């Protein structure tokens, strides 16, 4: 019998797809679920596995990808400063090539001839999944039921699932579509689709709750552009990001409301939460300003913006992405040092920074008597830089 590997989340769409692939296409379905930090508990995973089996999956595979996701995808993007259209830290976009690659690995292992996903024909995720499939495994057939099946509403999908004896958790009270992982949360639909309306507090996941009454200082230490200590304590990647998401999230830091340019050519309104990514990015950019020469510093946005576009548009497994990462790796040794932050409600500011690679020299910048800058140098400097305009 033919085999297919489905990117399975356990929600309405992918549960409906699982049944549909088996019934309409005659596939043995392998349900693959990569854990990038979206689950609240082990019990939730167990419920999803039971649902997949009930829906007819021949095999259900769960894989913990959180550490790989952070080390191999999020931290390189952080080092580069990848923020799409200056607001989106690419949490969902970074996870898709990893999940797509894992689907390919499973397909090879179990000799499947096709892969499937639950992305719509209007969104970005179909691009990210399918470009990865086409780049890494062009021989595999791709089936995207949401683009072609007869169901025209979520209610019809639910009825189809229930007709096949499968229970499904449906929260009708929440109008929002949410994608969550350890790097951040993407929120859309509901009132968010009205660009004239404020985002309701109820829509947020990582930054909800009562604000702390007091300000708070935290210090983050980086080595070669990678964070590894908070307040002097060494932490593994998962613990560090979860801690910063909790602390910064309590101050409602890392929220963004973006009218963004989708890959398919339309504008959409998206709301994002990325407390840890926001703070870590602020710290790294501060180390850049202190340790990098002006010519390099002013060139970085060109590569940074191109890299962000590559990730957003699904071109992760390309030579250009690797080349840009290699450039940043060549200068990242200078991004070593400490940054101290002051957290206040809805804001974070930098209170101090230090690095052994700093090219800031107090004795040259000070206006006190300790200054070692000879102001007589300025006359010759100004004559040289002004010469082209004197003789035009």
Backbone torsions as a table, in degrees:
resi	resn	phi	psi	omega
1	UNK	NA	147.9	179.9
2	UNK	-67.3	145.6	179.1
3	UNK	-118.9	145.5	176.9
4	UNK	-138.7	145.1	177.5
5	UNK	-107.5	123.2	-177.7
6	UNK	-107.5	132.1	170.6
7	UNK	-73.1	104.3	-169.1
8	UNK	-108.8	126.6	179.4
9	UNK	-103.8	-20.9	-176.6
10	UNK	94.4	-2.7	179.6
11	UNK	-85.5	-171.1	-176.4
12	UNK	-61.3	-51.4	-174.6
13	UNK	-59.4	-52.9	-174.5
14	UNK	-74.4	-25.8	174.1
15	UNK	-69.2	-41.6	176.5
16	UNK	-63.1	-41.9	179.3
17	UNK	-61.7	-43.0	-179.0
18	UNK	-56.6	-49.4	179.1
19	UNK	-63.2	-42.5	-176.9
20	UNK	-63.4	-43.6	-179.8
21	UNK	-62.6	-36.7	-179.9
22	UNK	-73.5	-44.1	-174.2
23	UNK	-79.3	-44.8	-173.5
24	UNK	-87.6	-32.9	-175.8
25	UNK	-107.3	-12.3	179.4
26	UNK	73.4	28.6	-178.8
27	UNK	-89.2	147.2	159.1
28	UNK	-81.1	121.1	-172.8
29	UNK	-102.4	126.0	171.0
30	UNK	-100.5	116.2	-179.4
31	UNK	-90.3	118.3	-179.9
32	UNK	-110.1	130.4	-179.6
33	UNK	-129.6	107.6	179.1
34	UNK	-91.9	125.5	-178.3
35	UNK	-88.5	105.0	176.3
36	UNK	-109.0	19.0	176.2
37	UNK	107.2	16.4	-177.0
38	UNK	-87.7	-13.7	-173.8
39	UNK	-93.6	143.8	-179.8
40	UNK	-86.0	-27.7	-175.1
41	UNK	-160.3	167.5	175.3
42	UNK	-67.0	-33.1	178.8
43	UNK	-61.8	-37.3	178.0
44	UNK	-62.6	-41.6	177.8
45	UNK	-62.1	-42.2	-179.4
46	UNK	-63.8	-39.7	178.2
47	UNK	-63.9	-39.9	-179.4
48	UNK	-66.6	-41.4	178.5
49	UNK	-62.5	-44.8	178.7
50	UNK	-60.6	-40.4	180.0
51	UNK	-64.1	-42.6	-179.9
52	UNK	-62.9	-42.6	178.7
53	UNK	-64.4	-43.1	178.6
54	UNK	-62.4	-33.9	-179.8
55	UNK	-77.2	-9.5	174.6
56	UNK	112.6	10.6	178.8
57	UNK	-65.1	134.2	176.2
58	UNK	-72.9	-30.5	-179.5
59	UNK	-151.7	142.7	177.0
60	UNK	-123.0	125.2	-177.4
61	UNK	-119.2	121.7	171.6
62	UNK	-107.1	137.6	178.2
63	UNK	-138.6	129.0	179.0
64	UNK	-81.2	112.3	-175.4
65	UNK	-112.1	6.9	-171.2
66	UNK	-59.4	-47.1	-178.0
67	UNK	-67.7	-44.2	177.6
68	UNK	-61.5	-41.3	179.2
69	UNK	-59.3	-46.3	-179.0
70	UNK	-68.9	-49.1	-174.5
71	UNK	-69.4	-42.3	-171.4
72	UNK	-95.9	-18.2	-175.9
73	UNK	-121.3	-54.1	-174.5
74	UNK	-73.5	-45.6	-177.0
75	UNK	-66.7	-39.5	172.4
76	UNK	-60.0	-39.5	177.7
77	UNK	-66.5	-37.5	176.5
78	UNK	-63.6	-45.2	179.9
79	UNK	-57.0	-39.1	-179.1
80	UNK	-77.9	-28.1	-176.1
81	UNK	85.7	37.7	-176.2
82	UNK	-74.5	110.1	178.0
83	UNK	-138.0	107.0	-174.6
84	UNK	-67.7	127.7	-178.6
85	UNK	49.2	37.2	173.0
86	UNK	66.3	8.5	-176.4
87	UNK	-136.2	-26.9	-171.4
88	UNK	-104.7	120.1	-177.4
89	UNK	-84.0	13.9	167.0
90	UNK	64.2	31.1	-176.2
91	UNK	-60.2	-51.3	178.7
92	UNK	-68.9	-43.7	-176.8
93	UNK	-60.4	-35.4	179.8
94	UNK	-73.4	-28.4	-177.0
95	UNK	-77.1	-28.3	-172.3
96	UNK	-65.6	-45.4	177.9
97	UNK	-63.1	-32.6	176.5
98	UNK	-65.7	-48.4	-179.7
99	UNK	-63.8	-40.1	179.8
100	UNK	-64.3	-41.0	178.5
101	UNK	-63.4	-39.1	179.0
102	UNK	-66.1	-36.7	176.0
103	UNK	-60.7	-40.9	178.5
104	UNK	-63.6	-43.8	179.5
105	UNK	-58.9	-43.4	179.4
106	UNK	-67.0	-40.3	179.0
107	UNK	-60.3	-41.8	178.6
108	UNK	-65.9	-43.5	-176.8
109	UNK	-62.8	-40.6	-175.3
110	UNK	-103.8	12.7	175.1
111	UNK	56.5	42.4	174.4
112	UNK	-80.2	152.5	180.0
113	UNK	-109.6	4.6	-179.1
114	UNK	-151.9	159.1	175.6
115	UNK	-131.2	157.0	-178.3
116	UNK	-145.4	153.9	178.4
117	UNK	-141.4	168.9	-176.9
118	UNK	-108.0	27.9	-179.1
119	UNK	-84.4	151.2	-179.6
120	UNK	-85.9	169.0	178.9
121	UNK	-79.8	-2.9	-178.4
122	UNK	-104.0	-19.9	-171.7
123	UNK	-92.5	-179.4	-179.5
124	UNK	-85.0	-28.5	-171.3
125	UNK	-65.5	-32.6	176.3
126	UNK	-57.9	-37.6	180.0
127	UNK	-67.6	-44.8	-176.9
128	UNK	-66.4	-41.4	176.8
129	UNK	-66.8	-50.5	-168.8
130	UNK	-75.8	-30.8	174.4
131	UNK	-65.9	-38.0	175.9
132	UNK	-63.5	-44.6	177.3
133	UNK	-58.9	-45.3	-175.2
134	UNK	-70.7	-33.1	179.7
135	UNK	-74.9	-44.7	-172.8
136	UNK	-94.6	-25.1	-176.1
137	UNK	-148.8	67.1	-176.4
138	UNK	-63.8	-15.1	-179.8
139	UNK	-79.5	-18.5	-178.2
140	UNK	-78.0	137.7	176.0
141	UNK	-76.0	141.3	179.8
142	UNK	-112.6	125.1	177.4
143	UNK	-119.7	121.9	-179.8
144	UNK	-121.1	84.0	-173.2
145	UNK	-56.7	-33.5	-176.8
146	UNK	-62.6	-18.9	179.8
147	UNK	-88.2	-10.5	-170.9
148	UNK	-137.2	-12.7	-174.9
149	UNK	-78.2	175.2	-172.2
150	UNK	-84.7	-11.1	-178.0
151	UNK	-72.5	132.4	-177.7
152	UNK	-112.5	-0.5	179.3
153	UNK	-150.9	162.0	177.3
154	UNK	-64.8	-35.2	-179.5
155	UNK	-62.7	-38.6	178.4
156	UNK	-66.5	-38.0	177.1
157	UNK	-62.5	-45.5	-179.5
158	UNK	-61.4	-43.3	178.4
159	UNK	-60.3	-40.2	179.8
160	UNK	-63.8	-41.7	179.3
161	UNK	-65.4	-47.8	-177.9
162	UNK	-64.8	-34.6	178.7
163	UNK	-61.0	-26.8	-179.8
164	UNK	-95.8	14.0	172.8
165	UNK	76.2	23.5	-179.0
166	UNK	-109.5	128.3	177.6
167	UNK	-82.2	149.1	-177.9
168	UNK	-142.8	138.2	177.5
169	UNK	-82.9	118.5	179.5
170	UNK	-126.9	117.1	178.1
171	UNK	-98.5	90.1	-176.8
172	UNK	-68.1	-18.2	-178.6
173	UNK	-74.0	-20.1	-179.0
174	UNK	-103.0	118.7	-178.9
175	UNK	-89.2	1.8	-171.1
176	UNK	-94.8	146.4	171.4
177	UNK	-99.3	123.8	-172.2
178	UNK	-126.4	132.0	171.7
179	UNK	-121.0	121.5	-173.8
180	UNK	-123.1	139.1	166.3
181	UNK	-146.8	-177.0	-174.3
182	UNK	-67.1	-21.7	-178.3
183	UNK	-87.7	-20.8	179.5
184	UNK	168.3	-178.2	-177.6
185	UNK	-128.6	137.1	173.7
186	UNK	-112.1	131.6	-175.8
187	UNK	-130.0	132.4	177.2
188	UNK	-149.0	178.9	179.3
189	UNK	76.2	-177.5	-177.1
190	UNK	63.1	-146.0	-178.2
191	UNK	-65.3	-17.7	179.1
192	UNK	-60.9	-27.7	-179.8
193	UNK	-68.8	-15.2	175.3
194	UNK	-92.4	104.6	-174.0
195	UNK	-66.5	-10.8	179.6
196	UNK	-91.2	-5.7	-176.8
197	UNK	-103.0	145.3	175.2
198	UNK	-72.9	146.3	178.6
199	UNK	-70.4	124.7	179.6
200	UNK	-68.2	147.8	177.9
201	UNK	-58.3	-32.1	-176.8
202	UNK	-65.1	-16.0	-177.5
203	UNK	-77.1	-22.9	-172.8
204	UNK	-80.5	152.7	-177.5
205	UNK	-115.9	-55.6	-175.3
206	UNK	-84.9	-20.2	-172.4
207	UNK	-119.7	30.0	179.8
208	UNK	-96.3	169.4	176.7
209	UNK	106.1	177.8	-178.8
210	UNK	-73.6	137.2	179.7
211	UNK	-72.5	144.8	174.4
212	UNK	-62.9	150.7	-178.8
213	UNK	-82.5	-23.1	-176.0
214	UNK	-115.8	152.7	171.4
215	UNK	-68.4	164.6	-177.9
216	UNK	-147.6	139.1	174.6
217	UNK	-101.6	139.4	168.5
218	UNK	-137.2	147.9	179.2
219	UNK	-119.7	129.8	-179.6
220	UNK	-116.9	134.6	178.6
221	UNK	-111.8	134.2	-178.9
222	UNK	-115.9	148.8	171.7
223	UNK	-133.1	121.6	-177.9
224	UNK	54.1	36.6	176.9
225	UNK	83.7	4.3	-177.9
226	UNK	-115.5	128.8	177.8
227	UNK	-72.8	139.4	179.4
228	UNK	-145.0	-7.5	176.9
229	UNK	-137.0	143.5	171.7
230	UNK	-128.5	124.0	-177.8
231	UNK	53.3	40.0	176.8
232	UNK	81.7	-4.6	-178.4
233	UNK	-100.2	125.1	177.8
234	UNK	-71.5	134.7	-177.2
235	UNK	-135.1	146.7	174.6
236	UNK	-74.5	161.7	-174.1
237	UNK	-54.2	-44.9	-177.3
238	UNK	-64.3	-48.1	-178.9
239	UNK	-63.1	-39.5	-178.7
240	UNK	-63.7	-47.1	-178.4
241	UNK	-68.5	-41.4	179.2
242	UNK	-63.8	-39.2	179.2
243	UNK	-64.9	-47.6	-179.4
244	UNK	-66.9	-36.4	175.6
245	UNK	-60.8	-39.9	-179.2
246	UNK	-69.5	-49.5	-175.5
247	UNK	-69.7	-52.9	-179.3
248	UNK	-67.4	-35.2	178.6
249	UNK	-63.4	-32.4	179.5
250	UNK	-65.5	-25.7	176.7
251	UNK	-91.4	6.1	-179.2
252	UNK	59.4	37.2	177.0
253	UNK	-90.9	142.0	176.8
254	UNK	96.8	14.6	175.2
255	UNK	-85.5	138.2	171.4
256	UNK	-140.1	145.2	179.9
257	UNK	-123.0	111.9	-167.5
258	UNK	-129.0	127.2	165.4
259	UNK	-88.7	104.2	-168.9
260	UNK	-111.2	163.6	-179.8
261	UNK	-96.4	106.5	-179.9
262	UNK	-73.6	160.6	-179.6
263	UNK	-61.6	-36.5	-174.9
264	UNK	-78.0	1.2	172.0
265	UNK	101.8	2.2	178.9
266	UNK	-107.7	162.9	172.4
267	UNK	-93.8	143.6	175.4
268	UNK	-140.5	155.8	176.6
269	UNK	-101.3	124.5	-179.3
270	UNK	-127.0	144.8	174.6
271	UNK	-115.5	133.8	-176.3
272	UNK	-127.9	149.4	171.7
273	UNK	-127.6	128.0	178.1
274	UNK	-153.6	68.1	-175.7
275	UNK	-58.6	-48.9	-178.6
276	UNK	-65.3	-47.6	-178.8
277	UNK	-60.3	-39.2	-178.6
278	UNK	-62.6	-49.4	-178.2
279	UNK	-67.1	-45.0	-179.0
280	UNK	-62.0	-38.2	178.1
281	UNK	-66.1	-41.7	178.2
282	UNK	-59.6	-42.0	-179.4
283	UNK	-66.0	-44.1	-179.6
284	UNK	-65.2	-40.0	179.6
285	UNK	-65.9	-31.4	176.4
286	UNK	-68.0	-40.0	176.1
287	UNK	-64.6	-36.8	176.2
288	UNK	-59.4	-47.6	-177.8
289	UNK	-61.4	-28.6	-176.2
290	UNK	-89.7	-24.2	-170.0
291	UNK	-115.7	-12.1	-175.1
292	UNK	-107.5	143.0	175.8
293	UNK	-66.5	155.6	-174.8
294	UNK	-57.7	-41.0	-175.8
295	UNK	-64.0	-39.3	176.7
296	UNK	-71.6	-46.6	-177.0
297	UNK	-56.4	-41.5	-177.4
298	UNK	-80.4	-12.2	176.9
299	UNK	-87.5	-25.8	-173.5
300	UNK	-57.2	-40.4	-179.0
301	UNK	-57.6	-29.5	178.6
302	UNK	-62.2	-49.0	179.5
303	UNK	-71.7	-36.8	-178.1
304	UNK	-62.3	-45.7	-179.5
305	UNK	-67.8	-39.4	179.5
306	UNK	-65.9	-40.9	178.7
307	UNK	-62.8	-43.6	179.2
308	UNK	-60.2	-41.5	178.0
309	UNK	-63.7	-42.2	179.6
310	UNK	-58.9	-45.7	-179.0
311	UNK	-66.8	-46.8	-177.8
312	UNK	-61.5	-39.4	-174.0
313	UNK	-88.7	1.7	174.1
314	UNK	92.0	7.0	-178.3
315	UNK	-93.7	51.4	-177.8
316	UNK	-70.7	-48.9	-174.6
317	UNK	-86.8	65.6	-179.8
318	UNK	-131.4	158.3	179.9
319	UNK	-65.7	-33.6	-179.2
320	UNK	-64.9	-41.7	176.9
321	UNK	-59.8	-43.2	179.1
322	UNK	-64.7	-39.1	-178.4
323	UNK	-66.9	-40.9	178.9
324	UNK	-66.0	-41.7	177.1
325	UNK	-61.9	-38.5	180.0
326	UNK	-64.2	-38.9	177.5
327	UNK	-61.6	-48.4	-179.2
328	UNK	-66.3	-34.0	176.0
329	UNK	-61.2	-33.4	-177.5
330	UNK	-68.7	-22.2	179.9
331	UNK	-112.5	-2.4	-171.7
332	UNK	-70.3	-18.1	178.0
333	UNK	-59.6	-26.4	179.7
334	UNK	-76.2	-16.5	179.9
335	UNK	-88.3	57.2	-179.7
336	UNK	-123.5	123.9	-178.5
337	UNK	161.9	-169.9	-177.5
338	UNK	-120.8	142.7	175.5
339	UNK	-132.0	129.7	178.8
340	UNK	-106.1	132.2	-175.3
341	UNK	-116.0	147.4	171.3
342	UNK	-110.3	118.7	-179.1
343	UNK	-96.7	127.9	173.8
344	UNK	-130.1	164.7	177.7
345	UNK	-53.5	124.1	177.0
346	UNK	67.5	8.2	-178.0
347	UNK	-151.7	156.1	174.2
348	UNK	-138.1	138.7	177.2
349	UNK	-131.5	156.1	-178.6
350	UNK	-95.0	125.5	-177.4
351	UNK	-99.7	-25.9	176.7
352	UNK	-162.3	159.8	177.6
353	UNK	-151.6	151.7	178.7
354	UNK	-153.9	146.0	177.1
355	UNK	-159.6	141.7	176.3
356	UNK	-69.2	-13.0	179.5
357	UNK	-100.4	9.6	-178.1
358	UNK	-61.4	136.9	174.5
359	UNK	-108.1	10.8	171.1
360	UNK	-77.2	127.3	179.6
361	UNK	-123.2	111.8	-178.1
362	UNK	-60.5	-36.4	-177.2
363	UNK	-68.0	-18.0	176.7
364	UNK	-93.9	-30.0	-175.6
365	UNK	-93.1	-20.3	-176.0
366	UNK	-66.8	151.6	175.8
367	UNK	-104.7	15.1	178.0
368	UNK	-91.1	180.0	-179.0
369	UNK	-68.8	-12.9	178.0
370	UNK	-77.6	-2.9	-176.6
371	UNK	-61.1	135.9	176.2
372	UNK	-108.1	9.8	178.0
373	UNK	-88.0	118.7	179.0
374	UNK	-84.0	109.5	-175.7
375	UNK	-67.3	-12.0	176.4
376	UNK	-69.9	-19.6	178.2
377	UNK	-62.9	-27.7	-171.8
378	UNK	-62.9	-34.0	-175.2
379	UNK	-61.6	-49.0	179.1
380	UNK	-66.4	-37.7	179.0
381	UNK	-61.1	-45.5	-178.3
382	UNK	-68.2	-34.0	176.8
383	UNK	-63.5	-41.0	-178.3
384	UNK	-68.6	-50.0	-175.2
385	UNK	-72.3	-21.2	179.7
386	UNK	-92.0	-7.4	-174.4
387	UNK	-57.7	-44.9	-179.8
388	UNK	-58.8	-32.9	-177.4
389	UNK	-83.1	-22.5	176.3
390	UNK	-73.3	-26.8	-172.7
391	UNK	-115.7	23.1	-178.4
392	UNK	-77.2	NA	NA
